[in-house]
Each structure stands twice: as structure tokens, then as C-alpha cells.
Amino acid sequence: MYNHNAPAQAELPSARQLLRSTLIAAATATALLITVVLPAEYAIDPTGIGRVLGLTEMGEIKEQLAAEAEQDAAGANTSSETIALVAPGENVAPLAEPQPTAIVEQPAPVVVEEAAPATPLWRDEISITLSPGQGAEVKLTMSEGATASFSWESNGGPVNYDTHGDGGGRSISYEKGRGVDSDSGELTAAFKGNHGWFFRNRNSADVTVVLRTDGEYGQMKRVL
């Protein structure tokens, strides 16, 4: 069948034009590799453009996380940890002992006073012992907009921490710190998922992190 739309020979690109287009595409790909891909993926920035665009910092974070993951895998068999969980609704503060009955010997009626039970402050508590270089992660299952109160402290030395969340293909980092002994406040979930803390011991000796929580969440769980 005759094709009325077939291009004329003069309309087809010449070999020189094809070679020029190929060279331009190769140069563009090379430029993108040097200025974008290498800084963002491997923190390699020979031109300095990646640092200006913030891509080099992204690559450095990826490299650091990869190195820490390798350290975790290597030290998983030798780590020592202690976990103490308090079931939801269980009192974490001891009940105050009732005061002795006081009887006043006088015409007035006998007065008996008893102290009311103490109200628990925290719903859950977990204690984690980290060896040098070891990391641990604790998450709360939360709905979007839910708020949880928290307080944690490190015994034996300061730790690095990252308060973050993930779920439904989304992730967020709320706060980070290095060389911190303790922290407290409220955590409000930006979306439905798991929200909590990652702790890393960069000291030369073991440290113990004690985390206490209360508020609007399903459960506390150790995921790392």
C-alpha cells in the first residue's frame, strides 16, 4: 500500500546531524552525572555545584547511614540489651501507703484520714542498654494528629538521637541531636504510622537509655 506520509529523503537527518545529537546527549548526561548524581548518591562533588544545591549533604547522610547499618550488622551477635516494658494501663508509680489512723480523744467525732492512691504519671517505660557503637529504635503506633508525651534519659554517657516517623510510604524527621543526656516534650504524629526515637551510643562504654511515654497511641514496640 502506498504511504502518503512517508518522509522525503531530504527531510531525514544526516549522519552528521545524528552524530552531533548523540554527542550533545552524552555531554548532557555526563554533566548531570558529575553535578547531580555523584553528589546526591555518593557525596562526591568535584565541581562544588552539589554543595551549593544541597545535594552533597544528602549524599553524606546516605553514606553515613549505610556505614552505620554495616556496623549494626557486624555487632548484632555481640550486643547486650535489657528491655523492661510496662503493659498499657499498669501503674508505674508505687501506691502511697495509707497513713495511720488518727483518733482524737475528745468530745468531737473520731476522725480517720487515709491518703489517696498515687496517680501513675507514665503509661509505658522501656530501658535499653547500648554497647559502644550500638543503635536502637523504639516506635509508637499513632494516628494522624495524635499526641504522646515523652521523657528519656541516658545513664553512663550522652547519646545521639533522631526523633522521626514513617508509614504509608511517607517518612519525617522531627528532631535530631548529638551528645545529649536527656530530652522530654510532646510528639504529634504528622500522619498515621510508627513514630518514635532512634538512639546511638558513641561512647567507649555501655550506656542505658530509659524512655517513658504516655498519651494517644496504640502500643510501644522495639523495632531495632
C-alpha positions as CSV (number, residue, x, y, z in Angstrom):
1,M,0.0,0.0,0.0
2,Y,1.3,3.4,-0.9
3,N,2.2,5.6,2.2
4,H,1.4,9.2,1.6
5,N,3.0,10.2,4.9
6,A,6.5,8.8,4.2
7,P,9.1,11.5,4.7
8,A,11.2,12.6,1.7
9,Q,14.9,11.7,1.7
10,A,15.8,15.4,2.2
11,E,13.7,15.5,5.4
12,L,15.7,12.7,7.1
13,P,18.6,13.7,9.4
14,S,22.0,13.3,8.0
15,A,24.8,11.2,9.6
16,R,26.5,14.4,10.8
17,Q,23.3,15.6,12.5
18,L,22.8,12.3,14.2
19,L,26.4,12.3,15.4
20,R,26.0,15.9,16.7
21,S,22.8,15.0,18.6
22,T,24.5,11.9,20.1
23,L,27.5,14.0,21.3
24,I,25.1,16.6,22.9
25,A,23.1,13.9,24.7
26,A,26.3,12.3,26.0
27,A,27.7,15.6,27.2
28,T,24.4,16.4,29.0
29,A,24.3,13.0,30.7
30,T,28.0,13.4,31.8
31,A,27.2,16.9,33.2
32,L,24.2,15.6,35.2
33,L,26.3,12.7,36.5
34,I,29.0,15.0,37.8
35,T,26.8,17.8,39.2
36,V,23.8,15.9,40.4
37,V,24.1,12.1,40.7
38,L,27.6,11.8,42.2
39,P,27.0,14.5,45.0
40,A,23.5,13.2,45.8
41,E,24.3,9.5,45.9
42,Y,28.0,9.2,46.9
43,A,28.8,12.7,48.3
44,I,31.4,13.2,45.5
45,D,31.3,16.8,44.4
46,P,34.3,17.6,42.1
47,T,32.6,20.9,40.8
48,G,31.2,22.3,44.1
49,I,27.8,22.7,42.5
50,G,26.4,19.8,44.6
51,R,27.3,21.6,47.8
52,V,25.6,24.8,46.6
53,L,22.4,22.9,45.7
54,G,22.4,20.9,49.0
55,L,23.0,17.5,47.1
56,T,26.4,16.8,48.7
57,E,24.9,16.9,52.2
58,M,22.2,14.4,51.1
59,G,24.9,12.1,49.8
60,E,26.9,12.4,53.0
61,I,23.8,11.4,55.0
62,K,23.2,8.3,52.8
63,E,26.9,7.3,53.2
64,Q,26.7,7.7,57.0
65,L,23.5,5.7,57.3
66,A,25.0,2.9,55.1
67,A,28.1,2.8,57.3
68,E,26.0,2.7,60.5
69,A,23.9,-0.2,59.1
70,E,27.1,-2.2,58.4
71,Q,28.2,-1.6,62.0
72,D,24.9,-2.7,63.3
73,A,25.0,-5.9,61.3
74,A,28.6,-6.7,62.4
75,G,27.8,-6.1,66.1
76,A,24.4,-7.7,66.2
77,N,25.8,-11.0,67.7
78,T,27.7,-9.4,70.5
79,S,25.3,-6.7,71.6
80,S,23.8,-6.8,75.1
81,E,20.5,-5.2,75.9
82,T,18.0,-5.0,78.7
83,I,14.3,-4.3,77.9
84,A,11.7,-3.6,80.6
85,L,8.2,-3.0,79.3
86,V,5.2,-1.8,81.3
87,A,1.9,-3.1,80.0
88,P,-0.6,-0.4,79.0
89,G,-2.7,0.7,81.9
90,E,-0.3,-0.7,84.5
91,N,0.8,1.7,87.3
92,V,4.5,2.7,87.1
93,A,4.5,4.6,90.3
94,P,4.0,2.8,93.6
95,L,0.9,3.4,95.6
96,A,1.4,5.5,98.6
97,E,0.9,3.7,101.9
98,P,-2.2,4.7,103.9
99,Q,-1.4,7.0,106.8
100,P,-2.0,5.5,110.2
101,T,-5.5,6.1,111.6
102,A,-5.6,9.1,113.8
103,I,-8.1,9.1,116.7
104,V,-8.6,12.3,118.6
105,E,-9.8,11.6,122.1
106,Q,-12.2,14.5,122.7
107,P,-15.9,15.0,122.5
108,A,-15.7,15.6,118.7
109,P,-16.3,12.5,116.5
110,V,-13.4,10.2,115.7
111,V,-11.5,11.4,112.6
112,V,-9.9,8.8,110.3
113,E,-7.6,10.1,107.5
114,E,-6.3,7.9,104.6
115,A,-4.0,9.0,101.8
116,A,-5.4,8.6,98.3
117,P,-3.6,6.3,95.9
118,A,-0.9,8.0,93.8
119,T,-1.8,8.6,90.1
120,P,0.6,7.0,87.6
121,L,2.5,9.5,85.5
122,W,3.6,7.3,82.6
123,R,1.8,4.6,80.7
124,D,4.9,2.8,79.3
125,E,8.6,2.5,80.1
126,I,11.5,0.8,78.3
127,S,15.1,0.5,79.4
128,I,17.7,-0.2,76.7
129,T,21.4,-0.9,77.3
130,L,23.6,0.0,74.3
131,S,27.2,-1.1,73.9
132,P,29.7,1.2,72.2
133,G,28.6,2.0,68.6
134,Q,25.3,0.2,69.0
135,G,21.9,1.7,68.0
136,A,18.3,1.0,69.0
137,E,14.9,2.2,67.8
138,V,11.6,2.5,69.7
139,K,8.3,3.3,67.9
140,L,4.7,4.2,68.9
141,T,1.8,3.3,66.7
142,M,-0.1,6.5,66.2
143,S,-2.9,8.0,64.2
144,E,-2.6,11.3,62.3
145,G,-2.7,14.3,64.8
146,A,-2.4,12.1,67.9
147,T,-0.1,13.4,70.6
148,A,2.2,11.5,73.0
149,S,4.1,12.9,76.0
150,F,7.6,11.5,76.4
151,S,10.7,11.7,78.6
152,W,14.1,9.9,78.2
153,E,17.4,10.0,79.8
154,S,20.8,8.4,79.2
155,N,22.8,6.9,82.1
156,G,26.5,6.3,81.5
157,G,27.1,9.0,78.9
158,P,25.3,11.1,76.3
159,V,23.8,9.6,73.1
160,N,22.9,10.7,69.5
161,Y,19.2,10.6,68.7
162,D,16.7,11.1,65.9
163,T,13.0,11.6,66.5
164,H,11.2,10.5,63.3
165,G,8.2,8.7,61.9
166,D,7.2,6.5,58.9
167,G,4.1,4.9,57.4
168,G,2.1,4.6,54.2
169,G,5.2,5.3,52.1
170,R,5.9,8.5,54.0
171,S,8.7,9.5,56.4
172,I,9.5,12.5,58.5
173,S,12.3,13.6,60.9
174,Y,11.1,15.7,63.8
175,E,14.3,16.4,65.7
176,K,17.9,15.3,65.9
177,G,20.7,15.7,68.5
178,R,24.3,14.7,69.2
179,G,25.8,14.1,72.6
180,V,22.5,14.6,74.5
181,D,21.9,13.3,78.1
182,S,18.1,13.7,78.2
183,D,15.0,15.1,76.4
184,S,11.3,15.5,77.1
185,G,8.2,17.0,75.5
186,E,5.3,16.0,73.2
187,L,5.3,14.2,69.9
188,T,2.5,14.9,67.5
189,A,2.1,12.4,64.6
190,A,2.2,14.1,61.2
191,F,0.4,11.1,59.6
192,K,-0.8,7.6,60.6
193,G,2.1,5.2,61.2
194,N,5.0,4.5,63.5
195,H,6.6,7.4,65.3
196,G,9.5,7.4,67.8
197,W,13.2,7.5,68.6
198,F,16.5,6.1,67.3
199,F,19.4,6.2,69.8
200,R,23.1,5.6,69.1
201,N,25.9,5.1,71.7
202,R,29.1,6.8,70.5
203,N,30.8,6.4,73.9
204,S,33.6,4.0,74.7
205,A,31.5,2.3,77.4
206,D,27.9,0.9,77.7
207,V,25.1,3.4,78.3
208,T,21.5,2.7,79.4
209,V,18.6,4.8,77.9
210,V,15.3,4.9,79.8
211,L,12.3,6.1,77.8
212,R,8.9,6.8,79.3
213,T,5.7,7.7,77.3
214,D,2.0,8.5,77.7
215,G,-0.8,9.7,75.5
216,E,-2.7,8.9,72.3
217,Y,-1.0,5.8,70.8
218,G,-1.7,2.1,70.3
219,Q,1.4,0.4,71.6
220,M,5.2,0.9,72.2
221,K,7.5,-1.5,70.3
222,R,11.2,-2.0,69.9
223,V,11.9,-2.4,66.2
224,L,15.8,-2.4,66.2
